[in-house]
């Protein structure tokens, strides 16, 4: 059973013909070849599969593809403009927040969902957002540093 | 010494590819014609396989082949060849491969898997070495003792003991006669998982020309290459292994883990690449697990606090296959003397077959499992002697001139544990601790740490560098970047060695056994030391090539030339010079005649004078120790028993800091992992050998809100082996946290713990039991 599902991906309209039972993560990775979004844990615990749907950060590993019909979907591949990094990417890549990098796309997209909508997000909101992500490498301190630096860069941009 | 490019926080060469989602990890690789495999796991942790029926599975949509272990005639392994790629007539742990489906898509493979019927005859299950060692225990491997193994290993045929290691120093156990005070206790460091965010995975492609191509999320491509060649009877050169970016390792992607199984599966469909990636559950149940070490330790001292003798017996529940566990047992055993000198040592470690997944490397590799006991024992002994526990340690540290359990003399270049210890004492213990209040008890605990190097007779690391015609340099090595920041180290060390700025040094991304220089495997915190030394040796050769060519250009003797990264010039007259870039392809004269040779160099470095253990279990490990000291400041919530680490302090003597931001990151991550082990993490087995918590939401690793405030400092006593005096630091930070926290708990509430994790439940029960007393 195959259905046509249409949505925009990183600003471009697209239509996929997939089994409607598929989860968005598999559609991104296996159908659209957007492998920047990672598969970490199978049950929406680790957060590395996080993408932004209609401005909100969501985990894509348990999100049925039908739910993104007509939606605006952003993945980590959609943030940089050529060699110009998004401020969140710049901050995260310079704060020491990256070691193995496997949790990074999810964290970048979590911050994108939060800070693009709410550049003045409170400390509590930042903590609640980042607490949805597991990182085994960094001890989180450099992720916090990167998130604060990203927030500063975004505020200065506006 | 002043360095130009060391001690500065250059950004990681892979930061941008990782933050843009463009770094390629194993599961991101797509190869034309690629098929997908799913693997069936048994219902029992120990059982005979009576019958496997694959007929229904073969009829399922998209299925190309259904594979079982039937017909497999080889065993494999690096230390003991006790492994099989797929169960043949018996399963020995709950995650063992029993059968596999190869299909066009993963969902089709997974659907067909459910149609395979297997009949088992269950056997008794042993999760704990104490049970597997009982006289009447059923043998997990009837063949124990008959498998090929390294000559240094000692299996006991007719038992479940895969290896016994014994170390004797001085008079051994007889040394206790000189002791005036003795303490004794039993400890347990239970099984855990590295739980990297990226699970294991491999792609194997048996090609029509009888060569094999492999991609894997592994840190030992050269071992995989040799092992597969050996199993399939082809030249080593016909196996090519490539390693993409790795999403975290922490140990369990070392040795051969999943590659032989995926190869066995792929061997049934020659011509087709087959991909298999572990689900999170499989990553817990079917890759290497960690620890599982019980120890019974006895320490004897004189009344003044001078240590005299140590005895330790370690029972290592090594899992269903002992190939990967044996060296951890050895490391845990000889490192159980910790950073202290004992005149007499009697240390015995048993690697025991049990019905759990095989135990393999985990960051720390035997050190935290052993030193949890040593560091708790120091506090217990100090209490008995009525002495300050840090003062007791100070009297016995392995400082310059002392001799460790392996009989290696400590030199100044092994680092300065006394200064580390004094710094932690000053930082943490020079003021009063907070007074208990309505909600919390407060405590502080100390733990020192020692990490030995990890080698093998052939454990070298290679480096290849070539100078390009604009003066930039390309460097290739076989070291696996797992996140630890190895590429940054390569770049900065090469820059320093060549006096060429890091911006002009391009470091390799992928490892490819066809193209990369040989490396044994990227383990044991040895890359900075050995890899860095290989870089310096290659750089020296490259500079010699440049000088040889320049001598012809400048018409002088080689030894009259100097090199500064930009030019080769006459010592007495720097104006007579030739640009390094102009020497890269040899020197092309104005008439086109080229003199000299292409400017490239290859070198390697191993641990100097590394040797196998002698009849006393002693020997040279290769002169590269790292010492440090740590302390935990904790708070225990009275109502819940929850332990909060308010601050964790670490001071290590790292010889020379290469990248301050990265080295702090390494310790931040290591301490966090170890606090996870101390407070939350444990693989739970039921009596049938099933893992009860094989998911991230059940196996709790530290989260963002549980991040620990840390005070991290380094001192720099240059090392004799490492590049520019640097030594390893990757694993060292995991050694101190558990015992420091346990010592802090005693300080807070007077309760002694001998086992981790100390969850709120465990703590609360202990507090209640104390009140009842």
HADDOCK unambig.tbl for C-alpha pairs under 7 A between the chains (distance, minus, plus):
assign (segid A and resid 35 and name CA) (segid B and resid 28 and name CA) 5.69 0.50 0.50
assign (segid A and resid 36 and name CA) (segid B and resid 21 and name CA) 3.93 0.50 0.50
assign (segid A and resid 36 and name CA) (segid B and resid 22 and name CA) 5.98 0.50 0.50
assign (segid A and resid 37 and name CA) (segid B and resid 21 and name CA) 6.94 0.50 0.50
assign (segid A and resid 40 and name CA) (segid B and resid 197 and name CA) 5.48 0.50 0.50
assign (segid A and resid 40 and name CA) (segid B and resid 198 and name CA) 5.66 0.50 0.50
assign (segid A and resid 40 and name CA) (segid B and resid 199 and name CA) 6.91 0.50 0.50
assign (segid A and resid 41 and name CA) (segid B and resid 280 and name CA) 4.99 0.50 0.50
assign (segid A and resid 41 and name CA) (segid B and resid 696 and name CA) 6.62 0.50 0.50
assign (segid A and resid 42 and name CA) (segid B and resid 279 and name CA) 6.97 0.50 0.50
assign (segid A and resid 42 and name CA) (segid B and resid 280 and name CA) 6.36 0.50 0.50
assign (segid A and resid 45 and name CA) (segid B and resid 696 and name CA) 6.27 0.50 0.50
assign (segid A and resid 45 and name CA) (segid B and resid 697 and name CA) 6.03 0.50 0.50
assign (segid A and resid 76 and name CA) (segid B and resid 20 and name CA) 6.00 0.50 0.50
assign (segid A and resid 76 and name CA) (segid B and resid 21 and name CA) 5.84 0.50 0.50
assign (segid A and resid 77 and name CA) (segid B and resid 20 and name CA) 5.99 0.50 0.50
assign (segid A and resid 77 and name CA) (segid B and resid 21 and name CA) 6.03 0.50 0.50
assign (segid A and resid 89 and name CA) (segid B and resid 19 and name CA) 5.73 0.50 0.50
assign (segid A and resid 93 and name CA) (segid B and resid 15 and name CA) 5.25 0.50 0.50
assign (segid A and resid 93 and name CA) (segid B and resid 16 and name CA) 6.27 0.50 0.50
assign (segid A and resid 93 and name CA) (segid B and resid 19 and name CA) 6.21 0.50 0.50
assign (segid A and resid 94 and name CA) (segid B and resid 11 and name CA) 6.41 0.50 0.50
assign (segid A and resid 96 and name CA) (segid B and resid 661 and name CA) 6.56 0.50 0.50
assign (segid A and resid 96 and name CA) (segid B and resid 662 and name CA) 6.87 0.50 0.50
assign (segid A and resid 96 and name CA) (segid B and resid 665 and name CA) 6.86 0.50 0.50
assign (segid A and resid 98 and name CA) (segid B and resid 15 and name CA) 6.52 0.50 0.50
assign (segid A and resid 99 and name CA) (segid B and resid 483 and name CA) 4.06 0.50 0.50
assign (segid A and resid 99 and name CA) (segid B and resid 484 and name CA) 6.07 0.50 0.50
assign (segid A and resid 99 and name CA) (segid B and resid 485 and name CA) 6.63 0.50 0.50
assign (segid A and resid 100 and name CA) (segid B and resid 246 and name CA) 6.52 0.50 0.50
assign (segid A and resid 100 and name CA) (segid B and resid 247 and name CA) 4.86 0.50 0.50
assign (segid A and resid 100 and name CA) (segid B and resid 248 and name CA) 5.19 0.50 0.50
assign (segid A and resid 100 and name CA) (segid B and resid 482 and name CA) 5.54 0.50 0.50
assign (segid A and resid 100 and name CA) (segid B and resid 483 and name CA) 3.46 0.50 0.50
assign (segid A and resid 101 and name CA) (segid B and resid 18 and name CA) 5.42 0.50 0.50
assign (segid A and resid 101 and name CA) (segid B and resid 247 and name CA) 6.33 0.50 0.50
assign (segid A and resid 101 and name CA) (segid B and resid 483 and name CA) 6.96 0.50 0.50
assign (segid A and resid 102 and name CA) (segid B and resid 197 and name CA) 6.37 0.50 0.50
assign (segid A and resid 102 and name CA) (segid B and resid 198 and name CA) 6.39 0.50 0.50
assign (segid A and resid 102 and name CA) (segid B and resid 247 and name CA) 4.91 0.50 0.50
assign (segid A and resid 103 and name CA) (segid B and resid 197 and name CA) 6.75 0.50 0.50
assign (segid A and resid 104 and name CA) (segid B and resid 19 and name CA) 6.17 0.50 0.50
assign (segid A and resid 105 and name CA) (segid B and resid 19 and name CA) 6.31 0.50 0.50
assign (segid A and resid 105 and name CA) (segid B and resid 21 and name CA) 5.98 0.50 0.50
assign (segid A and resid 127 and name CA) (segid B and resid 705 and name CA) 6.99 0.50 0.50
assign (segid A and resid 130 and name CA) (segid B and resid 704 and name CA) 6.44 0.50 0.50
assign (segid A and resid 131 and name CA) (segid B and resid 703 and name CA) 6.23 0.50 0.50
assign (segid A and resid 131 and name CA) (segid B and resid 704 and name CA) 4.86 0.50 0.50
assign (segid A and resid 131 and name CA) (segid B and resid 705 and name CA) 6.09 0.50 0.50
assign (segid A and resid 134 and name CA) (segid B and resid 703 and name CA) 5.97 0.50 0.50
assign (segid A and resid 136 and name CA) (segid B and resid 196 and name CA) 6.10 0.50 0.50
assign (segid A and resid 136 and name CA) (segid B and resid 197 and name CA) 6.74 0.50 0.50
assign (segid A and resid 136 and name CA) (segid B and resid 669 and name CA) 6.96 0.50 0.50
assign (segid A and resid 137 and name CA) (segid B and resid 669 and name CA) 4.88 0.50 0.50
assign (segid A and resid 138 and name CA) (segid B and resid 665 and name CA) 5.74 0.50 0.50
assign (segid A and resid 138 and name CA) (segid B and resid 668 and name CA) 6.00 0.50 0.50
assign (segid A and resid 138 and name CA) (segid B and resid 669 and name CA) 4.38 0.50 0.50
assign (segid A and resid 139 and name CA) (segid B and resid 668 and name CA) 5.01 0.50 0.50
assign (segid A and resid 139 and name CA) (segid B and resid 669 and name CA) 4.34 0.50 0.50
assign (segid A and resid 139 and name CA) (segid B and resid 672 and name CA) 5.33 0.50 0.50
assign (segid A and resid 139 and name CA) (segid B and resid 707 and name CA) 6.04 0.50 0.50
assign (segid A and resid 140 and name CA) (segid B and resid 704 and name CA) 5.78 0.50 0.50
assign (segid A and resid 140 and name CA) (segid B and resid 707 and name CA) 6.08 0.50 0.50
